[in-house]
Amino acid sequence: MDDNGERAGSPAKSRRKDARRNQQTLLDAAAAVFVTSGVEAPVRDIAAKAGVGTGTIYRHFPTRADLVIAVYRHQVDACAEAGPALLAAGPTPHAALGRWVGLFVDFLVTKHGLAAAMQGDGAGFEALHAYFLDRLLPVCAELLDAATASGEVRSDLDAYQLLRGIGNLCIGADSDPRYDARRLVALLVAGLRDRTD
């Protein structure tokens, strides 16, 4: 039995697990559609990508803002969870940091229209920004600290500065096809190797 007095294989527990899995499928589908079509993409496109009816999406996310926020949080969580896994599996801490920064850049340049979708809800946007920092700042710090401890990168930069610098390099990347934010961020990460002592 679990903490709710239900047997581990009970129908209620299975339904909750199925509901969570279905919600993750919806969020993955919505994120993919948002990347290609922006956050104003028709709900029917998201439903088709997820293989469900539009009613299923509205049951989970009554408004577009609810869906956009959920996708944003889902992507932040995925980026946060990737950090420790990359550090454990990477050949070096610097390589893990570079791979994680790549995922972070992908997240930043593909969240089309989030600010526009959240306009008028300053408190909601601030809450999302706080969530973003709470989840990603410690992961970046862990990766940066590991790379610094291994002697691979300079020690005069903190995680907040790095995240902020990457974020600034990504501004406008989705609106100018001539601008390659990924290349500039890769140069920034490579430059972390330069020692000043």
Stockholm file with secondary structure:
# STOCKHOLM 1.0

chainA/1-197         MDDNGERAGSPAKSRRKDARRNQQTLLDAAAAVFVTSGVEAPVRDIAAKAGVGTGTIYRHFPTRADLVIAVYRHQVDACAEAGPALLAAGPTPHAALGRWVGLFVDFLVTKHGLAAAMQGDGAGFEALHAYFLDRLLPVCAELLDAATASGEVRSDLDAYQLLRGIGNLCIGADSDPRYDARRLVALLVAGLRDRTD
#=GR chainA/1-197 SS CCTTSCCTTCHHHHHHHHHHHHHHHHHHHHHHHHHHHCTTSCHHHHHHHHTSCHHHHHHHCSSHHHHHHHHHHHHHHHHHHHHHHHHHHSSSHHHHHHHHHHHHHHHHHHCTTHHHHHTTCHHHHHHHHHHHHHHHHHHHHHHHHHHHHTTSSCSSCCHHHHHHHHHHHHTTTTTCTTCCHHHHHHHHHHHTTCCCC
#=GC SS_cons         CCTTSCCTTCHHHHHHHHHHHHHHHHHHHHHHHHHHHCTTSCHHHHHHHHTSCHHHHHHHCSSHHHHHHHHHHHHHHHHHHHHHHHHHHSSSHHHHHHHHHHHHHHHHHHCTTHHHHHTTCHHHHHHHHHHHHHHHHHHHHHHHHHHHHTTSSCSSCCHHHHHHHHHHHHTTTTTCTTCCHHHHHHHHHHHTTCCCC
//
